Amino acid sequence: MSMMYFSLSTALYISWLRLPHRFSPHIHSLLRLMCRSSIMLIISFWSAMKGKALVEAQDHEIYKKVALSRAFINSYDLGKMQNLKLIFNTREGG
């Protein structure tokens, strides 16, 4: 999974900044770090909103078909916003 983060963020960074000498090397390093971190954050939030761990997201399609044939219901999937509220421990009323 980390290789996917690295590949995706590098590809987006290269396509986003095509001018190699526009910024100093320190700014390039900072921009790469920010780009990679933001992509990792987006993917982690998306997986949390779906109620899946990263390991579950990597399961094969066969497991998904078996779960659907058995009428499996993910008890951790409470809806996107409710999942995020549980992760960040934000409750109504304090």
VEXMAR-292897 format. One line per 2 residues: number of its first residue (from 1); for each residue x, y, z of C-alpha. Coordinates in pm, 1 decimal, decimal comma. Example, Ala and Ser with C-alpha at 12.3 -4.5 7.8 and 13.67 -1.06 7.14 Angstrom:
2
1> 1230,0 -450,0 780,0 ~ 1367,0 -106,0 714,0
end
This chain:
94
1> 0,0 0,0 0,0 ~ 284,5 239,4 72,7
3> 419,2 178,3 -277,6 ~ 81,0 283,0 -414,7
5> 97,6 604,0 -207,6 ~ 448,6 671,1 -329,6
7> 368,7 603,6 -696,2 ~ 49,1 805,1 -699,7
9> 195,4 1103,1 -518,9 ~ 506,8 1106,1 -735,6
11> 302,3 1089,7 -1055,2 ~ 77,7 1372,2 -940,2
13> 373,5 1579,5 -828,7 ~ 552,0 1537,7 -1161,4
15> 240,6 1622,6 -1360,1 ~ 162,3 1917,3 -1131,8
17> 508,9 2078,5 -1140,7 ~ 673,6 2034,7 -1475,8
19> 931,3 2307,1 -1422,5 ~ 1222,6 2141,0 -1239,4
21> 1421,1 2458,7 -1160,1 ~ 1138,6 2691,8 -1070,4
23> 1184,2 2650,3 -693,6 ~ 1480,2 2585,6 -467,9
25> 1552,9 2222,5 -371,0 ~ 1418,3 2282,0 -19,7
27> 1083,9 2397,1 -156,4 ~ 1074,9 2092,1 -385,5
29> 1128,9 1861,3 -88,8 ~ 860,6 2037,5 111,3
31> 612,4 2023,3 -177,6 ~ 680,2 1652,8 -232,2
33> 627,1 1582,8 135,7 ~ 303,8 1782,6 142,3
35> 175,5 1613,9 -173,0 ~ 249,5 1263,8 -43,8
37> 106,1 1335,6 298,9 ~ -213,2 1482,6 158,4
39> -267,2 1182,5 -69,9 ~ -211,5 943,9 221,9
41> -453,9 1148,6 431,8 ~ -722,6 1146,1 161,8
43> -692,2 770,7 108,1 ~ -701,4 704,9 483,3
45> -1008,6 925,3 531,6 ~ -1182,3 760,8 237,7
47> -1118,7 414,5 376,1 ~ -1234,1 524,5 722,7
49> -1553,1 671,3 579,7 ~ -1624,7 338,8 410,4
51> -1569,7 154,7 738,8 ~ -1278,1 -54,2 613,1
53> -924,8 -104,2 731,3 ~ -647,8 -89,6 474,0
55> -602,8 -465,6 498,7 ~ -970,0 -525,6 420,1
57> -950,2 -293,0 121,7 ~ -676,3 -510,7 -29,2
59> -877,5 -833,0 -17,2 ~ -934,2 -1013,4 -341,0
61> -1255,5 -992,8 -539,0 ~ -1323,1 -1355,9 -451,6
63> -1365,1 -1266,9 -84,2 ~ -1598,2 -984,1 -177,1
65> -1815,1 -1216,5 -385,8 ~ -1827,2 -1475,3 -107,1
67> -1930,2 -1209,5 144,2 ~ -2204,7 -1081,9 -85,4
69> -2334,5 -1433,5 -148,3 ~ -2362,4 -1491,0 228,0
71> -2547,3 -1159,3 273,2 ~ -2261,1 -1019,8 480,5
73> -2329,0 -678,5 630,2 ~ -2035,7 -470,8 749,1
75> -2134,8 -374,7 1102,7 ~ -1866,7 -106,1 1113,3
77> -2007,8 84,7 817,0 ~ -2238,5 335,8 984,1
79> -2230,5 594,0 707,2 ~ -1950,3 822,2 598,7
81> -2003,2 1108,2 843,0 ~ -2089,0 883,0 1137,6
83> -1769,7 681,0 1080,6 ~ -1561,6 1001,1 1085,7
85> -1739,6 1120,0 1401,9 ~ -1651,3 793,2 1573,2
87> -1287,7 812,1 1463,0 ~ -1242,0 1168,9 1587,8
89> -1461,3 1107,7 1894,6 ~ -1689,8 1403,3 1830,0
91> -2024,3 1356,4 1994,2 ~ -2322,3 1584,4 2008,4
93> -2343,1 1762,2 2341,2 ~ -1973,0 1732,1 2421,5
end
